[in-house]
Amino acid sequence: MFNLFRKLLGDDGAAEAPKTGALSVPPKTAAPPAISAEPSPSARAHSFVCREPLLGRDERIAGYEFLLPPRVQARVLGAADAGPLHKAYDDALLHNLSSLGASALLGSRLAFVRLSPASLENPVIARLPVTNTVLMLSPSRKAPDAAVRPRIDALRQAGFACGWLLRREQLDETPDLLKLAASADFVQIDCGGSGSSGGFDAMQIKALVESLVDARPDGLPEIRLLAGGIGSFDEFHLCFQGGFDFFLGQFVVNRENWHPPKSNTNRLHVIELLNLLRGGAEFDVIAQKLKLDPVLTFKLLRYLNSPAMGLLSPVATLDKALIVLGRERFFRWLSLFLFDIKTPGYRDRVLTEQALARACFLENLAGRGAMPASKDQSFMLGLFSLIDLLMGQPMADVLRQAKLPEAVARALLGEAGAHRAALDLAIAAEGLAPEDLEAKAGACGLDALQVSRSAIEALEWAHEVSSLGEE
């Protein structure tokens, strides 16, 4: 835990090894037959991909789904013979993810990679980490050929988990798809649209789940169900009551019925201390203010006097604590308490982790291409980009209370410039505006690999930091 804080605050040191969570899919030892780990001779150029957060039944982020941009998906599904087109896009997606160089895409999180069944022959799959990677197969209107089942068996033998995305029109045209899905590790059902646009209504979902259970071969563990296309809290609640294990959709970031979370940290006091730091106040003045908050005082001294810090003698006074920590590192440490949530719901958790991921993403890219050079300002830009939603106040009102660097404040208010372009890139990289991602990356002088690698690192880091409050 304290090693992570040292990394957050700028200390060098080895990062913690990713932990294996309860949702992990353990790798097996056997290798899949006829799959080469060598890269394709005609490796595609790196491309931009979308990601979508996936919630578990504990209302925490369980992983992310990586997929083609919505416009590309629509084009593939609408094609009369989508096989070659889908394979070409899948090849770009696989090369993108396999080039990130991580031992696991998201540490202990699940990484769902959406592919066409025709892409199971792609040798680049073997270059993905098997731990926690789920190959989610999205069939077109053409029925999967007979070679699909042995390919799935080979990949599962290698340690991958596999699943199927079921849409109403595919099941209507290819009834045998239900048998394939019944043997999978995961099944994603489109629950949005009230039965239209490929979605299922409530009665159809109930019947489909019952059919999957009845058709599941004996001896297999219970199938895990994903509810996709959820657009509102009401839909989420219905799917939750319906026994789904995971949940996907824009409901996660929907502002509907949004309320600021309850916290055991006085945010206004935190902002006052941040203002003093940015204003250059002396440490003894800041220490006097800090003493008024016993919770913050306790947490600061506990952190500095932990064995992980390796201090030769304990720190007993606040003025000494501030000297040891330093102004910039104390500012970062203190800023995190703006996101201290006592009893968070899923929206609060997602917002907090999203803000941390933006901060890390922008800090990683600081000084590259046309990105702002200051790592500290880049970090604060991302960290404060969602503070209006967390505090339940307009951004302008929050910024009047917080004395942020002028360039950061202007960007948060939407003023054009290098900082705003950087923030727009961070937002686009979250998949909320995938059609703009390539253009925004180009405006910042960055390529797809730089953006993708930084995004994955930021997601894993944000998960580790946001998990500290749960330990």
VEXGUNU-748121 format. One record per residue (C-alpha): residue number from 1; chain; y, z, x. Coordinates in nm, 2 decimals. Layout:
N
REC  voba  torvo      c2      c3      c1
REC   NUM      A       Y       Z       X
...
This chain:
471
REC  voba  torvo      c2      c3      c1
REC     1      A    0.00    0.00    0.00
REC     2      A    0.25    0.10    0.27
REC     3      A    0.16   -0.20    0.48
REC     4      A    0.27   -0.42    0.20
REC     5      A    0.61   -0.24    0.18
REC     6      A    0.65   -0.28    0.56
REC     7      A    0.59   -0.65    0.51
REC     8      A    0.83   -0.66    0.22
REC     9      A    1.10   -0.49    0.42
REC    10      A    1.07   -0.71    0.72
REC    11      A    0.83   -0.53    0.96
REC    12      A    0.57   -0.72    1.15
REC    13      A    0.21   -0.63    1.10
REC    14      A   -0.11   -0.76    0.96
REC    15      A   -0.12   -0.83    0.59
REC    16      A   -0.38   -0.66    0.38
REC    17      A   -0.70   -0.86    0.32
REC    18      A   -0.72   -0.99   -0.04
REC    19      A   -0.93   -0.76   -0.26
REC    20      A   -1.21   -0.88   -0.48
REC    21      A   -1.12   -0.80   -0.84
REC    22      A   -1.34   -0.74   -1.14
REC    23      A   -1.29   -1.10   -1.24
REC    24      A   -1.42   -1.24   -0.91
REC    25      A   -1.69   -1.51   -0.91
REC    26      A   -1.91   -1.41   -0.61
REC    27      A   -2.00   -1.70   -0.37
REC    28      A   -2.36   -1.79   -0.32
REC    29      A   -2.52   -1.90    0.01
REC    30      A   -2.67   -2.23   -0.08
REC    31      A   -2.47   -2.55   -0.02
REC    32      A   -2.44   -2.82   -0.28
REC    33      A   -2.64   -3.13   -0.21
REC    34      A   -2.47   -3.46   -0.15
REC    35      A   -2.12   -3.31   -0.11
REC    36      A   -1.94   -3.37    0.21
REC    37      A   -1.68   -3.13    0.34
REC    38      A   -1.51   -3.41    0.53
REC    39      A   -1.18   -3.52    0.40
REC    40      A   -1.16   -3.86    0.23
REC    41      A   -1.08   -4.14    0.47
REC    42      A   -0.79   -4.25    0.24
REC    43      A   -0.64   -3.90    0.17
REC    44      A   -0.37   -3.93   -0.08
REC    45      A   -0.01   -3.82   -0.02
REC    46      A    0.06   -3.47   -0.13
REC    47      A    0.18   -3.45   -0.49
REC    48      A    0.34   -3.19   -0.71
REC    49      A    0.12   -3.00   -0.96
REC    50      A    0.18   -2.76   -1.25
REC    51      A    0.06   -2.41   -1.29
REC    52      A    0.04   -2.18   -1.59
REC    53      A   -0.02   -1.80   -1.59
REC    54      A   -0.34   -1.68   -1.75
REC    55      A   -0.35   -1.33   -1.91
REC    56      A   -0.66   -1.11   -1.94
REC    57      A   -0.75   -0.87   -2.21
REC    58      A   -0.57   -0.60   -2.02
REC    59      A   -0.25   -0.80   -2.07
REC    60      A   -0.21   -0.85   -1.69
REC    61      A   -0.21   -1.18   -1.51
REC    62      A   -0.57   -1.27   -1.43
REC    63      A   -0.50   -1.60   -1.26
REC    64      A   -0.34   -1.94   -1.29
REC    65      A   -0.44   -2.28   -1.41
REC    66      A   -0.35   -2.58   -1.19
REC    67      A   -0.33   -2.90   -1.37
REC    68      A   -0.15   -3.24   -1.40
REC    69      A    0.20   -3.25   -1.55
REC    70      A    0.21   -3.28   -1.93
REC    71      A    0.33   -3.64   -1.92
REC    72      A    0.04   -3.74   -1.69
REC    73      A   -0.21   -3.56   -1.92
REC    74      A   -0.08   -3.75   -2.22
REC    75      A   -0.11   -4.08   -2.04
REC    76      A   -0.46   -4.01   -1.93
REC    77      A   -0.58   -3.90   -2.27
REC    78      A   -0.42   -4.20   -2.44
REC    79      A   -0.58   -4.46   -2.21
REC    80      A   -0.87   -4.66   -2.35
REC    81      A   -1.06   -4.62   -2.02
REC    82      A   -0.91   -4.31   -1.87
REC    83      A   -1.19   -4.25   -1.61
REC    84      A   -1.03   -4.43   -1.31
REC    85      A   -0.68   -4.31   -1.39
REC    86      A   -0.80   -3.95   -1.43
REC    87      A   -0.99   -3.97   -1.11
REC    88      A   -0.69   -4.09   -0.92
REC    89      A   -0.47   -3.81   -1.04
REC    90      A   -0.75   -3.56   -0.98
REC    91      A   -0.78   -3.68   -0.62
REC    92      A   -0.41   -3.61   -0.56
REC    93      A   -0.45   -3.26   -0.72
REC    94      A   -0.75   -3.17   -0.51
REC    95      A   -0.59   -3.29   -0.19
REC    96      A   -0.28   -3.09   -0.27
REC    97      A   -0.47   -2.76   -0.33
REC    98      A   -0.72   -2.81   -0.05
REC    99      A   -0.44   -2.86    0.21
REC   100      A   -0.29   -2.52    0.16
REC   101      A   -0.50   -2.36    0.42
REC   102      A   -0.58   -2.04    0.24
REC   103      A   -0.92   -1.87    0.23
REC   104      A   -0.86   -1.83   -0.14
REC   105      A   -0.60   -1.99   -0.36
REC   106      A   -0.48   -1.67   -0.52
REC   107      A   -0.66   -1.38   -0.34
REC   108      A   -0.84   -1.18   -0.61
REC   109      A   -0.69   -1.39   -0.89
REC   110      A   -0.88   -1.67   -1.07
REC   111      A   -0.77   -2.02   -0.99
REC   112      A   -0.86   -2.27   -1.27
REC   113      A   -0.85   -2.63   -1.14
REC   114      A   -0.85   -2.88   -1.43
REC   115      A   -1.05   -3.20   -1.35
REC   116      A   -1.22   -3.49   -1.52
REC   117      A   -1.60   -3.47   -1.52
REC   118      A   -1.59   -3.80   -1.33
REC   119      A   -1.42   -3.62   -1.04
REC   120      A   -1.72   -3.39   -0.97
REC   121      A   -1.83   -3.65   -0.71
REC   122      A   -1.50   -3.60   -0.52
REC   123      A   -1.59   -3.46   -0.17
REC   124      A   -1.26   -3.28   -0.15
REC   125      A   -1.39   -3.02   -0.39
REC   126      A   -1.60   -2.88   -0.11
REC   127      A   -1.28   -2.80    0.08
REC   128      A   -1.16   -2.56   -0.19
REC   129      A   -1.24   -2.19   -0.16
REC   130      A   -1.54   -2.11   -0.38
REC   131      A   -1.44   -1.75   -0.44
REC   132      A   -1.25   -1.72   -0.77
REC   133      A   -1.21   -2.10   -0.81
REC   134      A   -1.31   -2.23   -1.15
REC   135      A   -1.35   -2.60   -1.20
REC   136      A   -1.23   -2.66   -1.56
REC   137      A   -1.36   -3.00   -1.69
REC   138      A   -1.14   -3.19   -1.93
REC   139      A   -1.34   -3.47   -2.09
REC   140      A   -1.18   -3.79   -2.21
REC   141      A   -1.29   -3.98   -2.52
REC   142      A   -1.58   -4.13   -2.32
REC   143      A   -1.89   -3.91   -2.33
REC   144      A   -1.98   -3.75   -1.99
REC   145      A   -2.27   -3.94   -1.82
REC   146      A   -2.61   -3.80   -1.74
REC   147      A   -2.51   -3.72   -1.38
REC   148      A   -2.26   -3.45   -1.48
REC   149      A   -2.51   -3.17   -1.54
REC   150      A   -2.68   -3.19   -1.20
REC   151      A   -2.34   -3.21   -1.03
REC   152      A   -2.23   -2.90   -1.22
REC   153      A   -2.56   -2.72   -1.12
REC   154      A   -2.50   -2.81   -0.75
REC   155      A   -2.14   -2.68   -0.75
REC   156      A   -2.24   -2.36   -0.92
REC   157      A   -2.52   -2.32   -0.66
REC   158      A   -2.25   -2.35   -0.40
REC   159      A   -2.06   -2.06   -0.56
REC   160      A   -1.81   -2.24   -0.78
REC   161      A   -1.77   -2.14   -1.14
REC   162      A   -1.74   -2.42   -1.40
REC   163      A   -1.60   -2.45   -1.75
REC   164      A   -1.51   -2.69   -2.02
REC   165      A   -1.18   -2.76   -2.21
REC   166      A   -1.27   -2.84   -2.57
REC   167      A   -1.05   -3.04   -2.79
REC   168      A   -1.12   -3.13   -3.15
REC   169      A   -1.12   -3.51   -3.11
REC   170      A   -1.36   -3.50   -2.81
REC   171      A   -1.61   -3.28   -3.00
REC   172      A   -1.59   -3.51   -3.30
REC   173      A   -1.67   -3.82   -3.09
REC   174      A   -1.92   -3.66   -2.84
REC   175      A   -2.13   -3.39   -3.01
REC   176      A   -2.34   -3.34   -2.70
REC   177      A   -2.04   -3.19   -2.53
REC   178      A   -2.11   -2.87   -2.71
REC   179      A   -2.45   -2.83   -2.54
REC   180      A   -2.28   -2.88   -2.20
REC   181      A   -2.01   -2.63   -2.28
REC   182      A   -2.26   -2.37   -2.40
REC   183      A   -2.41   -2.35   -2.05
REC   184      A   -2.08   -2.31   -1.87
REC   185      A   -1.92   -2.00   -1.72
REC   186      A   -1.59   -2.05   -1.91
REC   187      A   -1.49   -2.24   -2.22
REC   188      A   -1.12   -2.31   -2.31
REC   189      A   -1.04   -2.38   -2.67
REC   190      A   -0.71   -2.52   -2.78
REC   191      A   -0.59   -2.27   -3.03
REC   192      A   -0.24   -2.41   -3.08
REC   193      A   -0.11   -2.65   -3.34
REC   194      A   -0.29   -2.51   -3.64
REC   195      A   -0.56   -2.78   -3.63
REC   196      A   -0.32   -3.07   -3.54
REC   197      A   -0.27   -3.25   -3.21
REC   198      A   -0.62   -3.17   -3.09
REC   199      A   -0.60   -2.80   -3.17
REC   200      A   -0.84   -2.60   -3.39
REC   201      A   -0.75   -2.39   -3.69
REC   202      A   -0.88   -2.03   -3.73
REC   203      A   -1.19   -2.12   -3.93
REC   204      A   -1.28   -2.40   -3.69
REC   205      A   -1.24   -2.17   -3.39
REC   206      A   -1.47   -1.91   -3.55
REC   207      A   -1.73   -2.17   -3.62
REC   208      A   -1.70   -2.32   -3.28
REC   209      A   -1.75   -1.99   -3.10
REC   210      A   -2.05   -1.91   -3.32
REC   211      A   -2.20   -2.25   -3.23
REC   212      A   -2.14   -2.19   -2.85
REC   213      A   -2.32   -1.85   -2.87
REC   214      A   -2.61   -2.00   -3.07
REC   215      A   -2.65   -2.29   -2.82
REC   216      A   -2.62   -2.08   -2.51
REC   217      A   -2.95   -2.08   -2.31
REC   218      A   -3.13   -1.75   -2.27
REC   219      A   -3.08   -1.55   -1.95
REC   220      A   -2.72   -1.66   -1.89
REC   221      A   -2.44   -1.40   -1.89
REC   222      A   -2.20   -1.39   -2.18
REC   223      A   -1.96   -1.69   -2.18
REC   224      A   -1.59   -1.62   -2.11
REC   225      A   -1.35   -1.77   -2.36
REC   226      A   -1.00   -1.89   -2.29
REC   227      A   -0.75   -1.94   -2.57
REC   228      A   -0.51   -2.23   -2.48
REC   229      A   -0.19   -2.36   -2.63
REC   230      A   -0.07   -2.03   -2.76
REC   231      A    0.30   -2.05   -2.85
REC   232      A    0.38   -1.72   -3.01
REC   233      A    0.30   -1.35   -3.01
REC   234      A    0.13   -1.39   -3.35
REC   235      A   -0.10   -1.65   -3.22
REC   236      A   -0.18   -1.43   -2.91
REC   237      A   -0.25   -1.14   -3.14
REC   238      A   -0.49   -1.34   -3.35
REC   239      A   -0.68   -1.48   -3.05
REC   240      A   -0.69   -1.13   -2.90
REC   241      A   -0.85   -0.99   -3.22
REC   242      A   -1.08   -1.29   -3.22
REC   243      A   -1.24   -1.17   -2.89
REC   244      A   -1.10   -1.42   -2.64
REC   245      A   -1.11   -1.31   -2.28
REC   246      A   -0.81   -1.50   -2.14
REC   247      A   -0.49   -1.65   -2.29
REC   248      A   -0.28   -1.94   -2.19
REC   249      A    0.05   -2.08   -2.33
REC   250      A    0.42   -2.05   -2.35
REC   251      A    0.40   -1.73   -2.55
REC   252      A    0.40   -1.55   -2.21
REC   253      A    0.76   -1.64   -2.14
REC   254      A    0.88   -1.68   -2.50
REC   255      A    1.19   -1.47   -2.57
REC   256      A    1.07   -1.40   -2.92
REC   257      A    1.10   -1.03   -3.01
REC   258      A    1.21   -0.95   -2.65
REC   259      A    1.31   -0.59   -2.58
REC   260      A    1.41   -0.45   -2.24
REC   261      A    1.13   -0.23   -2.10
REC   262      A    1.14    0.15   -2.07
REC   263      A    1.17    0.27   -1.72
REC   264      A    1.16    0.61   -1.54
REC   265      A    1.43    0.48   -1.30
REC   266      A    1.80    0.49   -1.39
REC   267      A    1.89    0.12   -1.33
REC   268      A    2.26    0.18   -1.35
REC   269      A    2.23    0.44   -1.07
REC   270      A    2.03    0.19   -0.87
REC   271      A    2.31   -0.08   -0.92
REC   272      A    2.57    0.17   -0.82
REC   273      A    2.39    0.24   -0.49
REC   274      A    2.34   -0.13   -0.43
REC   275      A    2.72   -0.18   -0.48
REC   276      A    2.79    0.09   -0.22
REC   277      A    2.55   -0.07    0.03
REC   278      A    2.70   -0.42   -0.02
REC   279      A    3.05   -0.27    0.00
REC   280      A    2.98   -0.12    0.35
REC   281      A    3.00    0.25    0.24
REC   282      A    2.90    0.50    0.51
REC   283      A    2.55    0.64    0.50
REC   284      A    2.66    0.99    0.43
REC   285      A    2.84    0.87    0.11
REC   286      A    2.53    0.68    0.00
REC   287      A    2.31    0.98    0.07
REC   288      A    2.53    1.21   -0.15
REC   289      A    2.49    0.96   -0.44
REC   290      A    2.12    0.92   -0.38
REC   291      A    2.07    1.30   -0.40
REC   292      A    2.17    1.28   -0.76
REC   293      A    1.84    1.10   -0.84
REC   294      A    1.54    1.31   -0.75
REC   295      A    1.29    1.04   -0.83
REC   296      A    1.44    0.79   -0.59
REC   297      A    1.49    1.06   -0.32
REC   298      A    1.12    1.16   -0.35
REC   299      A    1.00    0.80   -0.33
REC   300      A    1.21    0.72   -0.03
REC   301      A    1.10    1.02    0.17
REC   302      A    0.74    0.98    0.07
REC   303      A    0.75    0.62    0.19
REC   304      A    0.92    0.69    0.53
REC   305      A    0.69    0.99    0.60
REC   306      A    0.37    0.80    0.52
REC   307      A    0.12    0.76    0.80
REC   308      A    0.16    0.38    0.78
REC   309      A    0.52    0.41    0.90
REC   310      A    0.40    0.57    1.23
REC   311      A    0.71    0.79    1.28
REC   312      A    0.68    1.04    1.56
REC   313      A    0.86    1.31    1.36
REC   314      A    0.90    1.35    0.98
REC   315      A    1.23    1.25    0.81
REC   316      A    1.37    1.55    0.62
REC   317      A    1.72    1.44    0.53
REC   318      A    1.85    1.14    0.34
REC   319      A    2.12    1.04    0.59
REC   320      A    1.85    1.02    0.86
REC   321      A    1.62    0.83    0.62
REC   322      A    1.89    0.57    0.57
REC   323      A    1.95    0.54    0.94
REC   324      A    1.58    0.49    1.01
REC   325      A    1.54    0.23    0.73
REC   326      A    1.86    0.04    0.79
REC   327      A    2.11   -0.11    0.55
REC   328      A    1.94   -0.44    0.47
REC   329      A    1.59   -0.30    0.44
REC   330      A    1.71   -0.01    0.22
REC   331      A    1.89   -0.27    0.00
REC   332      A    1.56   -0.45   -0.05
REC   333      A    1.36   -0.13   -0.11
REC   334      A    1.61   -0.01   -0.36
REC   335      A    1.63   -0.35   -0.54
REC   336      A    1.26   -0.32   -0.64
REC   337      A    1.34   -0.02   -0.86
REC   338      A    1.53   -0.25   -1.09
REC   339      A    1.18   -0.37   -1.18
REC   340      A    1.03   -0.03   -1.22
REC   341      A    0.86   -0.03   -1.56
REC   342      A    0.70    0.28   -1.69
REC   343      A    0.49    0.14   -1.97
REC   344      A    0.51   -0.24   -1.94
REC   345      A    0.37   -0.49   -2.19
REC   346      A    0.25   -0.84   -2.09
REC   347      A    0.60   -0.99   -2.10
REC   348      A    0.74   -0.72   -1.87
REC   349      A    0.46   -0.77   -1.62
REC   350      A    0.50   -1.14   -1.62
REC   351      A    0.88   -1.12   -1.58
REC   352      A    0.85   -0.87   -1.29
REC   353      A    0.59   -1.07   -1.11
REC   354      A    0.78   -1.40   -1.17
REC   355      A    1.10   -1.25   -1.02
REC   356      A    0.91   -1.13   -0.72
REC   357      A    0.74   -1.46   -0.67
REC   358      A    1.07   -1.64   -0.69
REC   359      A    1.22   -1.41   -0.43
REC   360      A    0.93   -1.46   -0.19
REC   361      A    0.93   -1.84   -0.26
REC   362      A    1.30   -1.88   -0.17
REC   363      A    1.28   -1.65    0.13
REC   364      A    0.98   -1.85    0.27
REC   365      A    1.18   -2.17    0.24
REC   366      A    1.52   -2.04    0.37
REC   367      A    1.67   -2.26    0.63
REC   368      A    1.43   -2.55    0.57
REC   369      A    1.57   -2.89    0.46
REC   370      A    1.89   -2.82    0.26
REC   371      A    1.79   -2.47    0.15
REC   372      A    2.03   -2.19    0.21
REC   373      A    1.98   -2.04    0.56
REC   374      A    2.00   -1.66    0.48
REC   375      A    1.66   -1.51    0.40
REC   376      A    1.82   -1.20    0.25
REC   377      A    2.04   -1.40    0.01
REC   378      A    1.75   -1.62   -0.08
REC   379      A    1.54   -1.32   -0.15
REC   380      A    1.80   -1.15   -0.37
REC   381      A    1.87   -1.48   -0.55
REC   382      A    1.51   -1.49   -0.67
REC   383      A    1.48   -1.12   -0.74
REC   384      A    1.79   -1.11   -0.96
REC   385      A    1.72   -1.44   -1.14
REC   386      A    1.55   -1.26   -1.44
REC   387      A    1.73   -0.93   -1.43
REC   388      A    1.92   -1.02   -1.75
REC   389      A    1.60   -1.04   -1.94
REC   390      A    1.46   -0.72   -1.79
REC   391      A    1.78   -0.53   -1.87
REC   392      A    1.84   -0.69   -2.20
REC   393      A    2.20   -0.78   -2.11
REC   394      A    2.37   -1.12   -2.04
REC   395      A    2.37   -1.22   -1.68
REC   396      A    2.75   -1.21   -1.65
REC   397      A    2.75   -0.84   -1.77
REC   398      A    2.48   -0.75   -1.51
REC   399      A    2.67   -0.92   -1.23
REC   400      A    2.98   -0.73   -1.32
REC   401      A    2.79   -0.41   -1.24
REC   402      A    2.61   -0.54   -0.93
REC   403      A    2.80   -0.65   -0.62
REC   404      A    2.59   -0.93   -0.50
REC   405      A    2.69   -1.19   -0.24
REC   406      A    2.94   -1.43   -0.39
REC   407      A    2.72   -1.74   -0.34
REC   408      A    2.42   -1.56   -0.50
REC   409      A    2.63   -1.45   -0.80
REC   410      A    2.77   -1.79   -0.86
REC   411      A    2.43   -1.95   -0.85
REC   412      A    2.29   -1.69   -1.10
REC   413      A    2.57   -1.79   -1.34
REC   414      A    2.48   -2.16   -1.31
REC   415      A    2.75   -2.28   -1.07
REC   416      A    2.63   -2.59   -0.88
REC   417      A    2.57   -2.56   -0.50
REC   418      A    2.30   -2.51   -0.25
REC   419      A    2.20   -2.17   -0.39
REC   420      A    2.17   -2.30   -0.74
REC   421      A    1.97   -2.60   -0.63
REC   422      A    1.73   -2.37   -0.46
REC   423      A    1.69   -2.15   -0.77
REC   424      A    1.64   -2.46   -0.98
REC   425      A    1.36   -2.56   -0.75
REC   426      A    1.20   -2.22   -0.78
REC   427      A    1.21   -2.25   -1.16
REC   428      A    1.07   -2.60   -1.15
REC   429      A    0.79   -2.49   -0.92
REC   430      A    0.67   -2.24   -1.19
REC   431      A    0.56   -2.53   -1.40
REC   432      A    0.83   -2.48   -1.67
REC   433      A    1.00   -2.81   -1.58
REC   434      A    0.73   -3.01   -1.39
REC   435      A    0.89   -3.34   -1.46
REC   436      A    1.20   -3.23   -1.26
REC   437      A    1.01   -3.07   -0.96
REC   438      A    0.99   -3.38   -0.74
REC   439      A    1.36   -3.46   -0.79
REC   440      A    1.46   -3.10   -0.72
REC   441      A    1.25   -3.07   -0.41
REC   442      A    1.40   -3.40   -0.28
REC   443      A    1.75   -3.27   -0.34
REC   444      A    1.66   -2.96   -0.13
REC   445      A    1.50   -3.18    0.15
REC   446      A    1.15   -3.05    0.09
REC   447      A    0.81   -3.22    0.04
REC   448      A    0.53   -3.14   -0.19
REC   449      A    0.32   -2.96    0.07
REC   450      A    0.60   -2.72    0.17
REC   451      A    0.67   -2.64   -0.20
REC   452      A    0.30   -2.59   -0.29
REC   453      A    0.22   -2.38    0.01
REC   454      A    0.52   -2.15   -0.04
REC   455      A    0.44   -2.12   -0.41
REC   456      A    0.08   -2.01   -0.36
REC   457      A    0.19   -1.76   -0.09
REC   458      A    0.46   -1.62   -0.32
REC   459      A    0.22   -1.58   -0.61
REC   460      A   -0.03   -1.39   -0.40
REC   461      A    0.24   -1.17   -0.24
REC   462      A    0.40   -1.10   -0.58
REC   463      A    0.07   -0.99   -0.72
REC   464      A    0.01   -0.75   -0.44
REC   465      A    0.36   -0.60   -0.46
REC   466      A    0.36   -0.57   -0.84
REC   467      A    0.02   -0.40   -0.83
REC   468      A    0.16   -0.11   -0.62
REC   469      A    0.29    0.06   -0.93
REC   470      A   -0.05    0.05   -1.08
REC   471      A   -0.23    0.23   -0.80
